[in-house]
Amino acid sequence: MFAGAAAAILVALALAIVRAIKGPTVFDRVLAGNTVGSLSIMLLAVFGFLTDRPEFLDVGLTYGFLNLIGTLAVLKFFRYGDLAYDADSEPRS
């Protein structure tokens, strides 16, 4: 049963990678990248369950935090053109 889940996750991962390559806009590619990260976390959890190695869940949690921070950083960069943008430092008129 879990082998079938791993196969389904791999198929979804392949489709998300295709979407990341062919995405018409940058935001579609960012969303596909985030989806790839989420599917990778699920694949790590299933693989850890299949091999009786629970430490893969810790790796998955760490990867999940990095995925979230990376996605927010990319979106901030595309919105403002700079990662160091601060709205409070804008000159007021």
RAKA-V182845 format. One record per run of one state. SS is the DSSP state (helix for helix, strand for strand, loop for the rest). FROM is the first residue (numbers start at 1). TO is the last residue. If there is no record, write none. Layout:
ss=SS from=FROM to=TO
ss=SS from=FROM to=TO
//
This chain:
ss=loop from=1 to=1
ss=helix from=2 to=22
ss=loop from=23 to=25
ss=helix from=26 to=50
ss=loop from=51 to=54
ss=helix from=55 to=80
ss=loop from=81 to=86
ss=helix from=87 to=89
ss=loop from=90 to=93
//
